Amino acid sequence: MPEPIRPSTVFPASRTPFTVTTEDGEVLVGEVSAPLDNLTSAILCCHPNPTGGGMMDSHIYKKASNRLPAMAGITVVRFNTRGTTSEAGTSTGSYDNGRAEKYDVEAMARYCFDVLNLKELWVVGWSFGTSIAISHARDPRIKGLILLSPTLLDIVDGDLEFWANDGRPMTALIPEHDDYLKPEQAKVRFALIPQIELIAVDGARHLWVGEPSVNRVLSEITRAVAPNRLPLPTEF
């Protein structure tokens, strides 16, 4: 008898902790969850604001690491930005409102390509993580960005223009009831990026709480990076 996928469901994967040292000397902790077979693509996860409890274990990312390697062949790389703590440990340094986090994002991109030898990498940002992705995930080897609940609070002049001129694909999931940027506002704020796909998600909120919201987010990530693995199962 099939069982529904629950928040606690964990599928098989190769899960490996790691540390990465940034250009300015901070040591970041993280984990790679890799498929046991049938690899398709990879995502690097930039978490929500640590001042509000955001970390590599924030629930969407934890569930992505628990599910996507087996369900979609996606390697999931999670890490704590500087000064952030999770069960995996604490990254050194201190929170810098998205500025010095530039070194974190750049170090993680190099780790993914040069150490893990990932051939295709997408950067997924959530809330504060969308801002550091937009501002700093500019390694030319990165395939594109996937933004969950973007706030656009911490970007600076020129950030959106960079992506408009760059042309790499960008997808943004905008919750209907978001606390910071609702769908109609997002259309205006992102209007200068011609290639962005804005997806308004009815009934959703900033934190994507509840299994229907989780399934929608993981399905949209998969649609962007490994569409041949859709639909994602809801039972096992």
CYANA upper distance limits for C-alpha pairs under 8 A (distance plus 0.5 A):
  2 PRO  CA    235 GLU  CA      6.40
  2 PRO  CA    236 PHE  CA      5.84
  3 GLU  CA    235 GLU  CA      5.79
  3 GLU  CA    236 PHE  CA      5.98
  4 PRO  CA    234 THR  CA      6.42
  4 PRO  CA    235 GLU  CA      4.69
  4 PRO  CA    236 PHE  CA      6.95
  5 ILE  CA      9 THR  CA      6.45
  5 ILE  CA    234 THR  CA      5.99
  5 ILE  CA    235 GLU  CA      5.68
  5 ILE  CA    236 PHE  CA      7.22
  6 ARG  CA    211 GLU  CA      7.78
  7 PRO  CA     63 LYS  CA      7.70
  7 PRO  CA    211 GLU  CA      7.50
  9 THR  CA     66 ASN  CA      7.58
  9 THR  CA     67 ARG  CA      8.13
 10 VAL  CA     63 LYS  CA      8.40
 10 VAL  CA     66 ASN  CA      5.22
 10 VAL  CA     67 ARG  CA      6.72
 11 PHE  CA     66 ASN  CA      6.27
 11 PHE  CA     67 ARG  CA      6.10
 11 PHE  CA     70 ALA  CA      6.65
 12 PRO  CA     35 PRO  CA      8.37
 12 PRO  CA     36 LEU  CA      7.99
 12 PRO  CA     66 ASN  CA      8.30
 12 PRO  CA     69 PRO  CA      8.36
 12 PRO  CA     70 ALA  CA      6.83
 13 ALA  CA     33 SER  CA      6.55
 13 ALA  CA     34 ALA  CA      6.12
 13 ALA  CA     35 PRO  CA      5.66
 13 ALA  CA     36 LEU  CA      6.07
 13 ALA  CA     66 ASN  CA      8.32
 13 ALA  CA     69 PRO  CA      6.67
 13 ALA  CA     70 ALA  CA      7.01
 14 SER  CA     32 VAL  CA      8.23
 14 SER  CA     33 SER  CA      6.06
 14 SER  CA     34 ALA  CA      5.55
 14 SER  CA     35 PRO  CA      6.85
 14 SER  CA     36 LEU  CA      6.79
 15 ARG  CA     31 GLU  CA      7.22
 15 ARG  CA     32 VAL  CA      6.08
 15 ARG  CA     33 SER  CA      4.94
 15 ARG  CA     34 ALA  CA      6.93
 16 THR  CA     31 GLU  CA      5.95
 16 THR  CA     32 VAL  CA      5.70
 16 THR  CA     33 SER  CA      7.11
 17 PRO  CA     29 VAL  CA      8.00
 17 PRO  CA     30 GLY  CA      6.24
 17 PRO  CA     31 GLU  CA      4.71
 17 PRO  CA     32 VAL  CA      6.89
 17 PRO  CA     88 ALA  CA      8.17
 18 PHE  CA     29 VAL  CA      6.47
 18 PHE  CA     30 GLY  CA      5.87
 18 PHE  CA     31 GLU  CA      6.28
 18 PHE  CA     32 VAL  CA      8.11
 19 THR  CA     27 VAL  CA      6.87
 19 THR  CA     28 LEU  CA      5.88
 19 THR  CA     29 VAL  CA      5.09
 19 THR  CA     30 GLY  CA      6.70
 20 VAL  CA     27 VAL  CA      6.07
 20 VAL  CA     28 LEU  CA      5.63
 20 VAL  CA     29 VAL  CA      7.17
 20 VAL  CA    107 ALA  CA      7.54
 20 VAL  CA    108 MET  CA      7.70
 20 VAL  CA    111 TYR  CA      7.79
 21 THR  CA     25 GLY  CA      6.35
 21 THR  CA     26 GLU  CA      5.99
 21 THR  CA     27 VAL  CA      4.94
 21 THR  CA     28 LEU  CA      6.73
 21 THR  CA    107 ALA  CA      7.59
 22 THR  CA     26 GLU  CA      5.75
 22 THR  CA     27 VAL  CA      6.92
 22 THR  CA     28 LEU  CA      8.04
 22 THR  CA    103 TYR  CA      6.26
 22 THR  CA    104 ASP  CA      6.48
 22 THR  CA    106 GLU  CA      8.40
 22 THR  CA    107 ALA  CA      5.79
 23 GLU  CA    103 TYR  CA      6.67
 23 GLU  CA    107 ALA  CA      7.54
 24 ASP  CA    103 TYR  CA      7.47
 26 GLU  CA     82 ARG  CA      7.54
 26 GLU  CA     91 SER  CA      7.85
 26 GLU  CA     92 THR  CA      5.90
 26 GLU  CA     93 GLY  CA      6.39
 27 VAL  CA     82 ARG  CA      8.21
 27 VAL  CA     91 SER  CA      6.17
 27 VAL  CA     92 THR  CA      5.89
 27 VAL  CA     93 GLY  CA      8.37
 28 LEU  CA     79 PHE  CA      7.35
 28 LEU  CA     80 ASN  CA      6.68
 28 LEU  CA     81 THR  CA      7.01
 28 LEU  CA     82 ARG  CA      7.00
 28 LEU  CA     90 THR  CA      8.02
 28 LEU  CA     91 SER  CA      4.93
 28 LEU  CA     92 THR  CA      7.03
 28 LEU  CA    104 ASP  CA      8.02
 29 VAL  CA     79 PHE  CA      6.19
 29 VAL  CA     80 ASN  CA      6.34
 29 VAL  CA     88 ALA  CA      7.34
 29 VAL  CA     89 GLY  CA      6.96
 29 VAL  CA     90 THR  CA      7.11
 29 VAL  CA     91 SER  CA      5.99
 30 GLY  CA     56 MET  CA      7.93
 30 GLY  CA     77 VAL  CA      7.88
 30 GLY  CA     78 ARG  CA      5.94
 30 GLY  CA     79 PHE  CA      4.36
 30 GLY  CA     80 ASN  CA      6.71
 30 GLY  CA     88 ALA  CA      7.33
 31 GLU  CA     77 VAL  CA      6.50
 31 GLU  CA     78 ARG  CA      5.98
 31 GLU  CA     79 PHE  CA      6.94
 31 GLU  CA     88 ALA  CA      8.39
 32 VAL  CA     75 THR  CA      7.61
 32 VAL  CA     76 VAL  CA      6.38
 32 VAL  CA     77 VAL  CA      5.10
 32 VAL  CA     78 ARG  CA      7.03
 33 SER  CA     65 SER  CA      6.19
 33 SER  CA     66 ASN  CA      8.29
 33 SER  CA     69 PRO  CA      7.20
 33 SER  CA     75 THR  CA      6.19
 33 SER  CA     76 VAL  CA      5.63
 33 SER  CA     77 VAL  CA      6.92
 34 ALA  CA     69 PRO  CA      6.15
 34 ALA  CA     73 GLY  CA      8.34
 34 ALA  CA     74 ILE  CA      7.47
 34 ALA  CA     75 THR  CA      4.94
 34 ALA  CA     76 VAL  CA      6.98
 35 PRO  CA     39 LEU  CA      6.50
 35 PRO  CA     69 PRO  CA      4.85
 35 PRO  CA     70 ALA  CA      6.28
 35 PRO  CA     73 GLY  CA      5.90
 35 PRO  CA     74 ILE  CA      7.03
 35 PRO  CA     75 THR  CA      6.65
 36 LEU  CA     69 PRO  CA      8.11
 36 LEU  CA     70 ALA  CA      7.89
 37 ASP  CA     73 GLY  CA      7.59
 38 ASN  CA     73 GLY  CA      6.03
 39 LEU  CA     69 PRO  CA      8.33
 39 LEU  CA     73 GLY  CA      4.94
 39 LEU  CA     74 ILE  CA      6.67
 39 LEU  CA     75 THR  CA      7.89
 40 THR  CA     72 ALA  CA      7.73
 40 THR  CA     73 GLY  CA      5.52
 40 THR  CA     74 ILE  CA      6.13
 40 THR  CA     75 THR  CA      8.48
 40 THR  CA    225 VAL  CA      8.42
 40 THR  CA    226 ALA  CA      6.63
 41 SER  CA     73 GLY  CA      7.41
 41 SER  CA     74 ILE  CA      5.52
 41 SER  CA     75 THR  CA      6.86
 41 SER  CA    119 LYS  CA      8.22
 41 SER  CA    120 GLU  CA      6.10
 41 SER  CA    121 LEU  CA      7.05
 41 SER  CA    225 VAL  CA      6.73
 41 SER  CA    226 ALA  CA      7.04
 42 ALA  CA     74 ILE  CA      5.59
 42 ALA  CA     75 THR  CA      4.90
 42 ALA  CA     76 VAL  CA      6.42
 42 ALA  CA     77 VAL  CA      8.10
 42 ALA  CA    118 LEU  CA      7.69
 42 ALA  CA    120 GLU  CA      6.66
 42 ALA  CA    121 LEU  CA      5.40
 42 ALA  CA    122 TRP  CA      6.77
 42 ALA  CA    225 VAL  CA      8.19
 43 ILE  CA     74 ILE  CA      7.69
 43 ILE  CA     75 THR  CA      6.80
 43 ILE  CA     76 VAL  CA      5.72
 43 ILE  CA     77 VAL  CA      6.64
 43 ILE  CA    121 LEU  CA      6.00
 43 ILE  CA    122 TRP  CA      5.26
 43 ILE  CA    123 VAL  CA      6.02
 43 ILE  CA    124 VAL  CA      6.91
 44 LEU  CA     76 VAL  CA      6.83
 44 LEU  CA     77 VAL  CA      5.32
 44 LEU  CA     78 ARG  CA      6.69
 44 LEU  CA    108 MET  CA      8.46
 44 LEU  CA    109 ALA  CA      8.36
 44 LEU  CA    121 LEU  CA      7.53
 44 LEU  CA    122 TRP  CA      6.78
 44 LEU  CA    123 VAL  CA      5.26
 44 LEU  CA    124 VAL  CA      6.44
 45 CYS  CA     56 MET  CA      8.10
 45 CYS  CA     61 TYR  CA      7.48
 45 CYS  CA     76 VAL  CA      7.92
 45 CYS  CA     77 VAL  CA      6.65
 45 CYS  CA     78 ARG  CA      5.66
 45 CYS  CA     79 PHE  CA      7.68
 45 CYS  CA    123 VAL  CA      6.65
 45 CYS  CA    124 VAL  CA      5.41
 45 CYS  CA    125 GLY  CA      6.47
 45 CYS  CA    126 TRP  CA      8.48
 45 CYS  CA    129 GLY  CA      8.38
 46 CYS  CA     56 MET  CA      8.10
 46 CYS  CA     78 ARG  CA      7.79
 46 CYS  CA     79 PHE  CA      7.90
 46 CYS  CA    123 VAL  CA      7.93
 46 CYS  CA    124 VAL  CA      6.61
 46 CYS  CA    125 GLY  CA      5.16
 46 CYS  CA    126 TRP  CA      6.92
 46 CYS  CA    129 GLY  CA      4.99
 46 CYS  CA    130 THR  CA      7.63
 46 CYS  CA    132 ILE  CA      8.01
 46 CYS  CA    133 ALA  CA      7.50
 47 HIS  CA     54 GLY  CA      6.45
 47 HIS  CA     55 MET  CA      5.94
 47 HIS  CA     56 MET  CA      6.27
 47 HIS  CA     58 SER  CA      7.45
 47 HIS  CA     61 TYR  CA      8.30
 47 HIS  CA     79 PHE  CA      8.49
 47 HIS  CA     80 ASN  CA      8.06
 47 HIS  CA     81 THR  CA      8.48
 47 HIS  CA    125 GLY  CA      6.83
 47 HIS  CA    126 TRP  CA      6.13
 47 HIS  CA    127 SER  CA      7.90
 47 HIS  CA    128 PHE  CA      7.40
 47 HIS  CA    129 GLY  CA      5.33
 48 PRO  CA     52 GLY  CA      8.28
 48 PRO  CA     53 GLY  CA      8.18
 48 PRO  CA     54 GLY  CA      4.89
 48 PRO  CA     55 MET  CA      6.94
 48 PRO  CA     58 SER  CA      8.01
 48 PRO  CA    125 GLY  CA      8.29
 48 PRO  CA    126 TRP  CA      5.95
 48 PRO  CA    127 SER  CA      5.60
 48 PRO  CA    128 PHE  CA      5.23
 48 PRO  CA    129 GLY  CA      5.63
 49 ASN  CA     53 GLY  CA      7.17
 49 ASN  CA     54 GLY  CA      5.31
 49 ASN  CA     55 MET  CA      7.95
 49 ASN  CA    127 SER  CA      7.63
 49 ASN  CA    128 PHE  CA      5.50
 49 ASN  CA    129 GLY  CA      7.52
 50 PRO  CA     54 GLY  CA      4.67
 50 PRO  CA     55 MET  CA      6.46
 50 PRO  CA     84 THR  CA      6.53
 50 PRO  CA     95 TYR  CA      8.15
 54 GLY  CA     58 SER  CA      6.38
 55 MET  CA     79 PHE  CA      8.21
 55 MET  CA     80 ASN  CA      6.23
 55 MET  CA     81 THR  CA      8.19
 55 MET  CA     84 THR  CA      6.87
 55 MET  CA     85 THR  CA      7.17
 55 MET  CA     86 SER  CA      6.70
 56 MET  CA     61 TYR  CA      7.15
 56 MET  CA     62 LYS  CA      7.72
 56 MET  CA     78 ARG  CA      5.98
 56 MET  CA     79 PHE  CA      5.73
 56 MET  CA     80 ASN  CA      5.83
 56 MET  CA     86 SER  CA      7.25
 57 ASP  CA     61 TYR  CA      6.61
 57 ASP  CA     62 LYS  CA      5.45
 57 ASP  CA     86 SER  CA      7.00
 57 ASP  CA     87 GLU  CA      8.22
 58 SER  CA     62 LYS  CA      6.63
 59 HIS  CA     63 LYS  CA      6.53
 60 ILE  CA     64 ALA  CA      6.56
 60 ILE  CA    208 TRP  CA      8.07
 60 ILE  CA    214 VAL  CA      6.94
 60 ILE  CA    217 VAL  CA      8.46
 61 TYR  CA     65 SER  CA      6.70
 61 TYR  CA     78 ARG  CA      7.87
 62 LYS  CA     66 ASN  CA      6.71
 63 LYS  CA     67 ARG  CA      6.49
 63 LYS  CA     68 LEU  CA      8.50
 64 ALA  CA     68 LEU  CA      5.79
 64 ALA  CA     76 VAL  CA      7.51
 64 ALA  CA    218 LEU  CA      7.24
 65 SER  CA     69 PRO  CA      7.32
 65 SER  CA     75 THR  CA      8.40
 65 SER  CA     76 VAL  CA      5.99
 65 SER  CA     77 VAL  CA      8.33
 67 ARG  CA     71 MET  CA      6.38
 68 LEU  CA     72 ALA  CA      5.61
 68 LEU  CA     73 GLY  CA      6.88
 68 LEU  CA     74 ILE  CA      6.01
 68 LEU  CA     75 THR  CA      7.92
 68 LEU  CA     76 VAL  CA      7.94
 68 LEU  CA    218 LEU  CA      8.17
 69 PRO  CA     73 GLY  CA      5.04
 69 PRO  CA     74 ILE  CA      5.10
 69 PRO  CA     75 THR  CA      6.07
 69 PRO  CA     76 VAL  CA      7.56
 70 ALA  CA     74 ILE  CA      8.14
 71 MET  CA    229 ARG  CA      8.10
 71 MET  CA    232 LEU  CA      7.07
 71 MET  CA    233 PRO  CA      7.92
 72 ALA  CA    222 THR  CA      7.44
 72 ALA  CA    226 ALA  CA      7.43
 72 ALA  CA    229 ARG  CA      5.84
 72 ALA  CA    230 LEU  CA      8.20
 72 ALA  CA    232 LEU  CA      7.94
 73 GLY  CA    229 ARG  CA      8.48
 74 ILE  CA    226 ALA  CA      8.12
 80 ASN  CA     84 THR  CA      5.88
 80 ASN  CA     85 THR  CA      7.20
 80 ASN  CA     86 SER  CA      7.90
 80 ASN  CA     90 THR  CA      7.69
 80 ASN  CA     91 SER  CA      6.50
 81 THR  CA     91 SER  CA      6.91
 81 THR  CA     95 TYR  CA      8.24
 81 THR  CA    101 GLU  CA      7.21
 81 THR  CA    104 ASP  CA      6.73
 82 ARG  CA     91 SER  CA      5.55
 82 ARG  CA     92 THR  CA      6.00
 82 ARG  CA     93 GLY  CA      5.49
 82 ARG  CA     94 SER  CA      5.87
 82 ARG  CA     95 TYR  CA      6.36
 82 ARG  CA    101 GLU  CA      7.39
 82 ARG  CA    104 ASP  CA      7.62
 83 GLY  CA     90 THR  CA      7.00
 83 GLY  CA     91 SER  CA      5.69
 83 GLY  CA     92 THR  CA      5.76
 83 GLY  CA     93 GLY  CA      5.38
 83 GLY  CA     94 SER  CA      4.63
 83 GLY  CA     95 TYR  CA      5.97
 84 THR  CA     90 THR  CA      6.06
 84 THR  CA     91 SER  CA      6.09
 84 THR  CA     92 THR  CA      8.27
 84 THR  CA     94 SER  CA      8.16
 84 THR  CA     95 TYR  CA      7.99
 85 THR  CA     89 GLY  CA      6.11
 85 THR  CA     90 THR  CA      4.65
 85 THR  CA     91 SER  CA      7.08
 86 SER  CA     90 THR  CA      6.92
 95 TYR  CA    100 ALA  CA      8.48
 95 TYR  CA    101 GLU  CA      8.20
 96 ASP  CA    100 ALA  CA      6.19
 96 ASP  CA    101 GLU  CA      7.20
 97 ASN  CA    101 GLU  CA      8.25
 97 ASN  CA    154 ASP  CA      7.82
 98 GLY  CA    102 LYS  CA      7.49
 98 GLY  CA    128 PHE  CA      8.42
 98 GLY  CA    131 SER  CA      7.81
 98 GLY  CA    132 ILE  CA      6.27
 98 GLY  CA    154 ASP  CA      7.17
100 ALA  CA    104 ASP  CA      7.99
101 GLU  CA    105 VAL  CA      6.89
101 GLU  CA    132 ILE  CA      7.51
102 LYS  CA    106 GLU  CA      6.67
102 LYS  CA    132 ILE  CA      7.49
102 LYS  CA    135 SER  CA      8.15
102 LYS  CA    136 HIS  CA      5.79
103 TYR  CA    107 ALA  CA      6.44
104 ASP  CA    108 MET  CA      6.64
105 VAL  CA    109 ALA  CA      6.73
105 VAL  CA    132 ILE  CA      7.97
105 VAL  CA    133 ALA  CA      7.96
105 VAL  CA    136 HIS  CA      6.82
105 VAL  CA    137 ALA  CA      6.71
106 GLU  CA    110 ARG  CA      6.84
106 GLU  CA    136 HIS  CA      7.43
106 GLU  CA    137 ALA  CA      7.18
106 GLU  CA    139 ASP  CA      7.83
107 ALA  CA    111 TYR  CA      6.67
108 MET  CA    112 CYS  CA      6.65
109 ALA  CA    113 PHE  CA      6.84
109 ALA  CA    137 ALA  CA      8.12
109 ALA  CA    139 ASP  CA      7.51
109 ALA  CA    142 ILE  CA      8.35
110 ARG  CA    114 ASP  CA      6.00
110 ARG  CA    115 VAL  CA      7.93
111 TYR  CA    115 VAL  CA      5.49
111 TYR  CA    116 LEU  CA      6.84
112 CYS  CA    116 LEU  CA      5.46
112 CYS  CA    117 ASN  CA      6.77
112 CYS  CA    118 LEU  CA      6.34
112 CYS  CA    121 LEU  CA      8.29
113 PHE  CA    117 ASN  CA      5.16
113 PHE  CA    118 LEU  CA      5.60
113 PHE  CA    119 LYS  CA      7.47
114 ASP  CA    118 LEU  CA      8.31
120 GLU  CA    141 ARG  CA      8.37
120 GLU  CA    142 ILE  CA      7.69
120 GLU  CA    143 LYS  CA      7.01
121 LEU  CA    141 ARG  CA      8.11
121 LEU  CA    142 ILE  CA      5.91
121 LEU  CA    143 LYS  CA      6.19
121 LEU  CA    144 GLY  CA      8.28
122 TRP  CA    142 ILE  CA      6.36
122 TRP  CA    143 LYS  CA      5.76
122 TRP  CA    144 GLY  CA      5.75
122 TRP  CA    145 LEU  CA      6.38
122 TRP  CA    146 ILE  CA      7.81
122 TRP  CA    225 VAL  CA      7.89
123 VAL  CA    133 ALA  CA      7.41
123 VAL  CA    137 ALA  CA      7.78
123 VAL  CA    142 ILE  CA      7.75
123 VAL  CA    143 LYS  CA      8.43
123 VAL  CA    144 GLY  CA      7.00
123 VAL  CA    145 LEU  CA      5.51
123 VAL  CA    146 ILE  CA      6.75
124 VAL  CA    129 GLY  CA      8.28
124 VAL  CA    130 THR  CA      7.84
124 VAL  CA    133 ALA  CA      7.97
124 VAL  CA    145 LEU  CA      6.41
124 VAL  CA    146 ILE  CA      5.17
124 VAL  CA    147 LEU  CA      6.35
124 VAL  CA    148 LEU  CA      7.97
125 GLY  CA    129 GLY  CA      4.74
125 GLY  CA    130 THR  CA      4.50
125 GLY  CA    131 SER  CA      7.96
125 GLY  CA    132 ILE  CA      8.14
125 GLY  CA    133 ALA  CA      6.43
125 GLY  CA    145 LEU  CA      8.11
125 GLY  CA    146 ILE  CA      6.86
125 GLY  CA    147 LEU  CA      5.50
125 GLY  CA    148 LEU  CA      6.52
125 GLY  CA    150 PRO  CA      8.40
126 TRP  CA    130 THR  CA      5.63
126 TRP  CA    147 LEU  CA      6.52
126 TRP  CA    148 LEU  CA      5.02
126 TRP  CA    149 SER  CA      6.43
126 TRP  CA    150 PRO  CA      7.11
127 SER  CA    131 SER  CA      7.69
127 SER  CA    147 LEU  CA      8.38
127 SER  CA    148 LEU  CA      6.83
127 SER  CA    149 SER  CA      5.67
127 SER  CA    150 PRO  CA      5.50
127 SER  CA    151 THR  CA      6.32
127 SER  CA    206 HIS  CA      8.33
128 PHE  CA    132 ILE  CA      7.23
128 PHE  CA    150 PRO  CA      7.88
128 PHE  CA    151 THR  CA      7.50
128 PHE  CA    154 ASP  CA      8.05
129 GLY  CA    133 ALA  CA      6.57
130 THR  CA    134 ILE  CA      6.54
130 THR  CA    147 LEU  CA      6.01
130 THR  CA    148 LEU  CA      7.44
130 THR  CA    149 SER  CA      8.22
130 THR  CA    150 PRO  CA      5.97
130 THR  CA    151 THR  CA      7.91
130 THR  CA    152 LEU  CA      8.19
131 SER  CA    135 SER  CA      6.53
131 SER  CA    150 PRO  CA      7.67
131 SER  CA    151 THR  CA      7.79
131 SER  CA    152 LEU  CA      6.57
131 SER  CA    153 LEU  CA      7.78
131 SER  CA    154 ASP  CA      6.27
131 SER  CA    155 ILE  CA      6.14
132 ILE  CA    136 HIS  CA      6.07
132 ILE  CA    137 ALA  CA      7.72
132 ILE  CA    154 ASP  CA      8.36
132 ILE  CA    155 ILE  CA      8.14
133 ALA  CA    137 ALA  CA      5.34
133 ALA  CA    145 LEU  CA      7.90
134 ILE  CA    138 ARG  CA      8.50
134 ILE  CA    145 LEU  CA      8.32
134 ILE  CA    155 ILE  CA      7.82
134 ILE  CA    159 ASP  CA      6.96
134 ILE  CA    160 LEU  CA      7.84
134 ILE  CA    163 TRP  CA      8.37
135 SER  CA    155 ILE  CA      6.70
135 SER  CA    156 VAL  CA      8.10
135 SER  CA    159 ASP  CA      6.14
137 ALA  CA    142 ILE  CA      8.07
138 ARG  CA    142 ILE  CA      7.65
143 LYS  CA    168 ARG  CA      7.33
143 LYS  CA    169 PRO  CA      7.94
144 GLY  CA    168 ARG  CA      5.94
144 GLY  CA    169 PRO  CA      5.51
144 GLY  CA    170 MET  CA      6.23
145 LEU  CA    168 ARG  CA      8.50
145 LEU  CA    169 PRO  CA      7.11
145 LEU  CA    170 MET  CA      5.29
145 LEU  CA    171 THR  CA      6.93
146 ILE  CA    170 MET  CA      6.31
146 ILE  CA    171 THR  CA      5.32
146 ILE  CA    172 ALA  CA      6.35
146 ILE  CA    173 LEU  CA      8.45
146 ILE  CA    221 ILE  CA      7.63
147 LEU  CA    170 MET  CA      8.11
147 LEU  CA    171 THR  CA      6.57
147 LEU  CA    172 ALA  CA      4.96
147 LEU  CA    173 LEU  CA      6.66
148 LEU  CA    172 ALA  CA      6.47
148 LEU  CA    173 LEU  CA      5.56
148 LEU  CA    174 ILE  CA      7.32
148 LEU  CA    217 VAL  CA      8.46
149 SER  CA    172 ALA  CA      7.89
149 SER  CA    173 LEU  CA      6.53
149 SER  CA    174 ILE  CA      5.83
149 SER  CA    175 PRO  CA      6.99
149 SER  CA    178 ASP  CA      7.58
149 SER  CA    181 LEU  CA      7.90
149 SER  CA    206 HIS  CA      6.19
149 SER  CA    207 LEU  CA      8.41
150 PRO  CA    172 ALA  CA      7.74
150 PRO  CA    173 LEU  CA      8.30
150 PRO  CA    174 ILE  CA      7.71
150 PRO  CA    180 TYR  CA      8.42
150 PRO  CA    181 LEU  CA      7.37
151 THR  CA    180 TYR  CA      6.01
151 THR  CA    181 LEU  CA      6.19
152 LEU  CA    181 LEU  CA      8.49
155 ILE  CA    159 ASP  CA      6.86
158 GLY  CA    162 PHE  CA      6.49
159 ASP  CA    163 TRP  CA      7.41
160 LEU  CA    164 ALA  CA      6.75
160 LEU  CA    190 PHE  CA      8.11
160 LEU  CA    192 LEU  CA      7.97
160 LEU  CA    193 ILE  CA      7.47
161 GLU  CA    165 ASN  CA      6.69
161 GLU  CA    192 LEU  CA      7.74
161 GLU  CA    193 ILE  CA      7.83
162 PHE  CA    166 ASP  CA      6.43
163 TRP  CA    167 GLY  CA      6.59
163 TRP  CA    168 ARG  CA      7.54
163 TRP  CA    193 ILE  CA      7.19
164 ALA  CA    192 LEU  CA      6.93
164 ALA  CA    193 ILE  CA      4.87
164 ALA  CA    194 PRO  CA      6.98
164 ALA  CA    195 GLN  CA      7.90
167 GLY  CA    195 GLN  CA      7.04
168 ARG  CA    195 GLN  CA      8.02
169 PRO  CA    195 GLN  CA      6.58
169 PRO  CA    196 ILE  CA      6.94
170 MET  CA    195 GLN  CA      7.19
170 MET  CA    196 ILE  CA      5.28
170 MET  CA    197 GLU  CA      6.82
171 THR  CA    196 ILE  CA      6.11
171 THR  CA    197 GLU  CA      5.20
171 THR  CA    198 LEU  CA      6.57
171 THR  CA    199 ILE  CA      8.02
171 THR  CA    224 ALA  CA      8.32
172 ALA  CA    196 ILE  CA      7.80
172 ALA  CA    197 GLU  CA      6.72
172 ALA  CA    198 LEU  CA      5.50
172 ALA  CA    199 ILE  CA      6.57
173 LEU  CA    198 LEU  CA      6.74
173 LEU  CA    199 ILE  CA      5.36
173 LEU  CA    200 ALA  CA      6.61
173 LEU  CA    201 VAL  CA      7.28
173 LEU  CA    217 VAL  CA      8.38
174 ILE  CA    178 ASP  CA      7.67
174 ILE  CA    181 LEU  CA      7.86
174 ILE  CA    182 LYS  CA      6.86
174 ILE  CA    183 PRO  CA      6.13
174 ILE  CA    186 ALA  CA      7.99
174 ILE  CA    198 LEU  CA      7.58
174 ILE  CA    199 ILE  CA      6.45
174 ILE  CA    200 ALA  CA      5.34
174 ILE  CA    201 VAL  CA      6.49
175 PRO  CA    182 LYS  CA      7.04
175 PRO  CA    183 PRO  CA      7.48
175 PRO  CA    200 ALA  CA      6.45
175 PRO  CA    201 VAL  CA      5.41
175 PRO  CA    202 ASP  CA      7.08
175 PRO  CA    203 GLY  CA      7.54
175 PRO  CA    204 ALA  CA      5.17
175 PRO  CA    205 ARG  CA      5.64
175 PRO  CA    206 HIS  CA      6.64
176 GLU  CA    182 LYS  CA      6.46
176 GLU  CA    183 PRO  CA      6.78
176 GLU  CA    200 ALA  CA      6.83
176 GLU  CA    201 VAL  CA      6.16
176 GLU  CA    202 ASP  CA      5.61
176 GLU  CA    203 GLY  CA      6.14
176 GLU  CA    204 ALA  CA      6.03
176 GLU  CA    205 ARG  CA      7.04
177 HIS  CA    182 LYS  CA      7.08
177 HIS  CA    203 GLY  CA      7.14
177 HIS  CA    204 ALA  CA      6.50
177 HIS  CA    205 ARG  CA      5.42
177 HIS  CA    206 HIS  CA      7.58
178 ASP  CA    182 LYS  CA      5.94
178 ASP  CA    204 ALA  CA      7.91
178 ASP  CA    205 ARG  CA      5.48
178 ASP  CA    206 HIS  CA      5.21
179 ASP  CA    205 ARG  CA      8.01
179 ASP  CA    206 HIS  CA      6.73
180 TYR  CA    206 HIS  CA      8.48
181 LEU  CA    185 GLN  CA      6.54
181 LEU  CA    186 ALA  CA      6.61
182 LYS  CA    186 ALA  CA      6.56
183 PRO  CA    187 LYS  CA      6.93
183 PRO  CA    200 ALA  CA      6.15
184 GLU  CA    188 VAL  CA      7.40
185 GLN  CA    189 ARG  CA      6.74
186 ALA  CA    190 PHE  CA      6.32
186 ALA  CA    191 ALA  CA      8.48
186 ALA  CA    198 LEU  CA      8.30
187 LYS  CA    191 ALA  CA      6.22
187 LYS  CA    198 LEU  CA      7.97
190 PHE  CA    196 ILE  CA      8.11
204 ALA  CA    208 TRP  CA      6.68
204 ALA  CA    213 SER  CA      7.08
205 ARG  CA    209 VAL  CA      7.83
208 TRP  CA    213 SER  CA      5.73
208 TRP  CA    214 VAL  CA      6.78
208 TRP  CA    217 VAL  CA      8.48
209 VAL  CA    213 SER  CA      6.73
209 VAL  CA    214 VAL  CA      7.51
210 GLY  CA    214 VAL  CA      6.84
211 GLU  CA    215 ASN  CA      6.52
212 PRO  CA    216 ARG  CA      6.70
213 SER  CA    217 VAL  CA      6.72
214 VAL  CA    218 LEU  CA      6.66
215 ASN  CA    219 SER  CA      6.37
215 ASN  CA    232 LEU  CA      8.36
215 ASN  CA    234 THR  CA      8.37
216 ARG  CA    220 GLU  CA      6.64
217 VAL  CA    221 ILE  CA      6.75
218 LEU  CA    222 THR  CA      6.65
219 SER  CA    223 ARG  CA      6.52
219 SER  CA    230 LEU  CA      7.71
219 SER  CA    231 PRO  CA      7.69
219 SER  CA    232 LEU  CA      6.84
220 GLU  CA    224 ALA  CA      6.78
221 ILE  CA    225 VAL  CA      6.81
222 THR  CA    226 ALA  CA      5.48
222 THR  CA    227 PRO  CA      6.21
222 THR  CA    229 ARG  CA      7.65
222 THR  CA    230 LEU  CA      7.52
223 ARG  CA    227 PRO  CA      4.71
223 ARG  CA    228 ASN  CA      8.33
223 ARG  CA    229 ARG  CA      8.49
223 ARG  CA    230 LEU  CA      7.38
226 ALA  CA    230 LEU  CA      8.26
